[in-house]
Amino acid sequence: MRCILACLLMVLLPGCATYPDISQSRSPCRLEPGGWCDFVREAAVDAYPYAIAATQAYSGDDNLYTNIGSRLKRIERLPISHDYEKKGFGYQLFEQFQNPTDKAPKARILAFRGTDFDGLTDIFYGTLRNDQIEIAVRTFEAEAARFTDDVPWIVVGHSMGGALATEVSIKHPQVRAYMFNTSPFYGGEDMTNDMQRTVFNERGELLRRFARFDASPAADLFTLNCSPQNGRLSKHKLRPLADCLIWIAAYDDDEAGRLVAANQIAKPMVECGPDDKQHPGTQHRQLVPCVHNARTSSR
């Protein structure tokens, strides 16, 4: 326990090591919208609603979205017992619609809250012990039992919430999972249901150091370099990564464009152009090569 906490402290302290500024700045996609390759834009369109849901799982947090769009609807969840809350567990429930006028949802989303770093509760019950994992699986099964229709389930989460989503997707192969800056600390067999999971990580965020010593969840993995100037802890935060996914998606998706405007999302620092660049929308054609910005100073 003492050794693990010491390792955590070392990761959180500023370091003098530098990392390569690997982005798409020299890729063949410089003449694509915003310099983002088509497969990255496609993945962002698919994933940004789940990044929003994962962000909203941090109820009471300053980084919540004020506008989650017309295709996501938060719905009532089961009450969380005091015992579960004491162990740091939290989640929110959403329905996702193909079109705002649809009556039936295309999916239900269970978004697990991740580690909030307010104390050692999440580390103790979520990493050193399996309490949160067991609670997450029981909670998903209880929520799924409430509904008798065939609407598919999607589980999502950031950080420790990503590990919980991984565990649920392993135990329930029909469930799709999306994870963001996910924790590598999970216990299930990672090859089970591996084609049903998608992970988005910010390059250099703090949990990637631990991921070198644990198997990464078998999944489609996207490593973005949205914030090369930030430190490891800032890179771990979900809101900047979610903002980046929404911004990228807005080149191909009008709803994402409306969310950029409604939430005043700024251009990712890595994308070419001035800091106050306005999003050009879905009709944009990149006539001049977009060379992504590198970090301006070492960390």
C-alpha positions as CSV (number, residue, x, y, z in Angstrom):
1,M,0.0,0.0,0.0
2,R,2.7,2.5,1.0
3,C,4.8,1.6,-2.1
4,I,1.8,2.1,-4.4
5,L,1.0,5.5,-2.8
6,A,4.6,6.6,-3.2
7,C,4.5,5.6,-6.9
8,L,1.3,7.6,-7.3
9,L,3.0,10.6,-5.7
10,M,5.9,10.4,-8.1
11,V,3.7,10.4,-11.1
12,L,1.7,13.4,-9.9
13,L,4.9,15.4,-9.2
14,P,6.2,17.5,-12.1
15,G,8.9,15.7,-14.1
16,C,11.8,16.8,-16.2
17,A,11.3,14.1,-18.9
18,T,10.2,15.2,-22.3
19,Y,8.0,13.3,-24.7
20,P,8.0,13.4,-28.5
21,D,5.5,15.8,-30.0
22,I,3.8,13.1,-32.1
23,S,0.8,14.4,-33.8
24,Q,-0.6,14.4,-37.3
25,S,1.4,17.4,-38.3
26,R,3.4,15.5,-40.8
27,S,0.7,13.0,-41.8
28,P,-0.8,12.8,-45.3
29,C,-4.1,14.2,-43.8
30,R,-2.9,17.8,-43.8
31,L,-5.4,18.7,-46.6
32,E,-8.3,17.1,-44.7
33,P,-10.6,19.2,-42.5
34,G,-8.6,20.6,-39.6
35,G,-5.8,18.2,-40.5
36,W,-7.6,15.3,-39.0
37,C,-7.6,12.0,-40.9
38,D,-10.9,10.7,-42.0
39,F,-10.8,7.7,-39.7
40,V,-10.2,10.0,-36.7
41,R,-13.1,12.2,-37.6
42,E,-15.3,9.1,-38.1
43,A,-14.3,7.8,-34.7
44,A,-15.0,11.2,-33.1
45,V,-18.5,11.3,-34.6
46,D,-19.2,7.9,-33.2
47,A,-17.7,8.5,-29.7
48,Y,-18.4,12.1,-28.7
49,P,-21.9,11.5,-27.2
50,Y,-20.3,8.9,-24.9
51,A,-17.5,11.3,-23.9
52,I,-20.2,13.8,-23.0
53,A,-22.1,11.1,-21.0
54,A,-18.9,10.1,-19.2
55,T,-18.2,13.8,-18.3
56,Q,-21.7,14.2,-16.9
57,A,-21.2,11.2,-14.6
58,Y,-19.1,13.6,-12.4
59,S,-22.3,15.2,-10.9
60,G,-21.5,18.4,-9.1
61,D,-18.2,18.9,-11.0
62,D,-17.2,22.3,-12.5
63,N,-16.5,20.7,-15.8
64,L,-20.0,19.5,-16.7
65,Y,-21.5,20.5,-20.0
66,T,-24.3,23.0,-19.7
67,N,-25.7,21.7,-23.0
68,I,-25.6,18.0,-23.9
69,G,-27.4,18.3,-27.2
70,S,-30.7,17.0,-28.5
71,R,-29.7,13.4,-28.9
72,L,-28.9,12.6,-25.3
73,K,-31.4,12.6,-22.5
74,R,-30.6,12.0,-18.9
75,I,-33.0,9.6,-17.2
76,E,-33.7,8.5,-13.6
77,R,-31.4,5.9,-12.2
78,L,-31.7,3.6,-9.3
79,P,-30.7,5.2,-5.9
80,I,-27.1,4.5,-4.9
81,S,-26.8,3.0,-1.4
82,H,-24.9,4.8,1.3
83,D,-22.4,1.9,1.4
84,Y,-21.7,2.2,-2.3
85,E,-21.3,6.0,-2.1
86,K,-18.8,5.5,0.8
87,K,-16.7,3.4,-1.5
88,G,-16.6,6.2,-4.1
89,F,-19.1,4.7,-6.6
90,G,-21.3,6.8,-8.8
91,Y,-23.0,6.7,-12.2
92,Q,-25.6,8.4,-14.4
93,L,-28.0,7.0,-16.9
94,F,-28.9,8.4,-20.4
95,E,-30.9,7.5,-23.4
96,Q,-29.4,8.2,-26.9
97,F,-31.6,9.0,-29.9
98,Q,-30.8,8.9,-33.6
99,N,-33.0,12.0,-34.2
100,P,-34.4,14.5,-31.6
101,T,-38.0,13.6,-32.7
102,D,-37.6,9.9,-32.2
103,K,-39.7,8.4,-29.4
104,A,-37.7,5.2,-29.0
105,P,-34.0,5.5,-28.0
106,K,-31.4,3.8,-30.1
107,A,-29.3,3.0,-27.0
108,R,-29.2,3.3,-23.2
109,I,-25.9,4.5,-21.7
110,L,-24.7,3.8,-18.2
111,A,-21.9,6.2,-17.5
112,F,-19.6,5.3,-14.5
113,R,-17.9,8.1,-12.6
114,G,-14.1,7.9,-12.4
115,T,-11.6,8.8,-9.8
116,D,-12.0,12.3,-8.5
117,F,-8.7,12.5,-6.6
118,D,-10.4,14.1,-3.6
119,G,-9.0,11.4,-1.4
120,L,-7.8,7.7,-1.4
121,T,-11.3,6.2,-1.4
122,D,-11.3,5.4,-5.2
123,I,-7.8,4.2,-5.1
124,F,-8.5,1.8,-2.2
125,Y,-11.9,0.5,-3.3
126,G,-11.3,0.7,-7.0
127,T,-7.6,-0.2,-7.6
128,L,-6.3,-2.0,-4.5
129,R,-9.6,-3.9,-4.0
130,N,-12.4,-5.0,-6.3
131,D,-15.3,-3.4,-4.4
132,Q,-16.1,-0.9,-7.1
133,I,-15.8,-3.5,-9.9
134,E,-18.3,-5.8,-8.1
135,I,-20.7,-2.9,-7.4
136,A,-20.5,-1.8,-11.1
137,V,-21.4,-5.2,-12.4
138,R,-24.3,-5.6,-9.9
139,T,-25.5,-2.1,-10.7
140,F,-25.5,-2.6,-14.5
141,E,-27.4,-5.9,-14.1
142,A,-30.0,-4.2,-11.8
143,E,-30.5,-1.3,-14.3
144,A,-30.7,-3.7,-17.3
145,A,-33.4,-5.7,-15.4
146,R,-35.6,-2.6,-15.1
147,F,-36.3,-2.5,-18.9
148,T,-38.0,-5.2,-20.9
149,D,-37.4,-3.8,-24.4
150,D,-34.5,-4.7,-26.7
151,V,-32.8,-1.3,-26.7
152,P,-29.0,-2.0,-26.6
153,W,-26.8,-1.0,-23.7
154,I,-23.6,1.0,-23.8
155,V,-21.3,1.4,-20.8
156,V,-18.8,4.3,-20.7
157,G,-16.4,5.8,-18.3
158,H,-13.3,7.9,-17.7
159,S,-10.3,6.8,-15.6
160,M,-11.5,4.3,-13.0
161,G,-14.9,4.6,-14.7
162,G,-13.3,3.2,-17.8
163,A,-12.0,0.1,-15.9
164,L,-15.6,-0.4,-14.6
165,A,-17.0,-0.2,-18.1
166,T,-14.3,-2.7,-19.2
167,E,-15.4,-5.2,-16.5
168,V,-19.0,-4.9,-17.5
169,S,-18.3,-5.4,-21.1
170,I,-16.2,-8.5,-20.3
171,K,-18.9,-10.1,-18.3
172,H,-21.7,-9.1,-20.7
173,P,-20.5,-9.7,-24.3
174,Q,-23.5,-8.0,-25.9
175,V,-22.6,-4.7,-24.3
176,R,-20.6,-2.0,-26.2
177,A,-18.1,0.0,-24.2
178,Y,-16.3,3.3,-24.7
179,M,-13.5,4.4,-22.4
180,F,-11.6,7.7,-22.1
181,N,-8.1,8.0,-20.5
182,T,-9.0,4.7,-19.0
183,S,-7.4,3.0,-16.0
184,P,-5.4,-0.1,-16.8
185,F,-6.4,-1.7,-13.5
186,Y,-9.1,-4.2,-14.3
187,G,-9.3,-8.0,-13.5
188,G,-11.2,-9.6,-16.3
189,E,-9.9,-11.5,-19.4
190,D,-9.1,-8.7,-21.8
191,M,-9.6,-10.6,-25.0
192,T,-13.3,-11.3,-24.1
193,N,-15.5,-9.1,-26.1
194,D,-12.5,-7.1,-27.4
195,M,-14.2,-6.1,-30.6
196,Q,-16.9,-4.3,-28.6
197,R,-14.7,-1.8,-26.9
198,T,-13.2,1.5,-28.0
199,V,-10.6,3.5,-26.0
200,F,-9.6,7.1,-26.5
201,N,-6.5,8.3,-24.6
202,E,-4.7,11.6,-24.6
203,R,-1.0,11.1,-25.4
204,G,1.2,11.4,-22.2
205,E,-1.7,11.5,-19.7
206,L,-0.7,10.2,-16.2
207,L,-2.3,6.7,-16.3
208,R,-0.3,5.8,-19.4
209,R,2.8,5.4,-17.2
210,F,1.0,2.7,-15.2
211,A,-0.4,1.1,-18.4
212,R,3.2,0.2,-19.3
213,F,3.1,-2.4,-16.5
214,D,-0.5,-3.7,-17.0
215,A,-2.1,-5.1,-20.1
216,S,-4.1,-2.6,-21.9
217,P,-7.7,-3.5,-22.6
218,A,-8.1,-5.2,-25.9
219,A,-10.0,-2.7,-27.9
220,D,-9.9,-0.3,-30.8
221,L,-7.5,2.3,-29.4
222,F,-7.2,5.9,-30.5
223,T,-4.4,8.0,-29.0
224,L,-5.0,11.7,-29.6
225,N,-2.5,14.5,-29.1
226,C,-5.0,17.3,-28.5
227,S,-3.2,19.1,-25.7
228,P,0.6,18.7,-26.2
229,Q,1.3,21.7,-23.9
230,N,-0.4,20.3,-20.8
231,G,1.2,18.3,-18.0
232,R,0.3,14.7,-17.3
233,L,-2.4,15.5,-14.7
234,S,-4.1,18.1,-16.9
235,K,-4.0,15.7,-19.8
236,H,-5.8,13.1,-17.7
237,K,-8.9,15.3,-17.2
238,L,-11.8,14.2,-19.3
239,R,-13.3,17.6,-20.3
240,P,-10.4,18.6,-22.6
241,L,-10.5,15.2,-24.3
242,A,-14.2,15.3,-24.7
243,D,-14.0,18.9,-26.1
244,C,-11.4,17.8,-28.6
245,L,-13.6,14.9,-29.8
246,I,-16.6,17.2,-30.2
247,W,-14.5,19.7,-32.1
248,I,-13.1,17.0,-34.5
249,A,-16.6,15.5,-35.0
250,A,-18.0,19.0,-35.9
251,Y,-16.2,18.8,-39.2
252,D,-18.6,15.9,-40.2
253,D,-21.5,16.2,-37.8
254,D,-23.9,19.2,-37.5
255,E,-25.0,18.3,-34.0
256,A,-21.4,18.4,-32.8
257,G,-21.1,21.8,-34.4
258,R,-24.1,23.1,-32.4
259,L,-22.5,21.7,-29.2
260,V,-19.2,23.5,-30.0
261,A,-21.1,26.8,-30.2
262,A,-23.5,26.1,-27.3
263,N,-20.7,25.1,-24.9
264,Q,-18.2,27.7,-26.3
265,I,-15.6,24.9,-27.0
266,A,-12.3,26.3,-28.0
267,K,-10.1,25.0,-30.8
268,P,-7.7,22.2,-29.5
269,M,-4.3,23.7,-29.0
270,V,-2.8,21.2,-31.4
271,E,-4.9,22.2,-34.4
272,C,-3.5,24.7,-36.8
273,G,-4.8,28.3,-36.6
274,P,-5.0,30.9,-33.9
275,D,-6.3,30.1,-30.4
276,D,-9.6,32.0,-31.1
277,K,-10.2,30.2,-34.4
278,Q,-14.0,29.6,-34.9
279,H,-15.0,26.2,-36.1
280,P,-15.6,26.3,-39.8
281,G,-18.3,23.6,-39.8
282,T,-19.2,20.6,-42.0
283,Q,-18.8,22.4,-45.3
284,H,-15.2,23.3,-44.7
285,R,-12.6,22.4,-47.3
286,Q,-8.9,22.5,-46.3
287,L,-7.3,24.5,-49.1
288,V,-4.0,25.2,-47.2
289,P,-2.1,22.3,-45.5
290,C,-3.1,22.2,-41.8
291,V,0.2,21.6,-39.8
292,H,-0.7,20.8,-36.3
293,N,1.0,22.8,-33.5
294,A,3.7,21.2,-31.4
295,R,4.3,21.9,-27.7
296,T,6.1,25.2,-27.2
297,S,8.1,24.2,-24.1
298,S,9.4,21.0,-22.5
299,R,7.9,19.5,-19.4
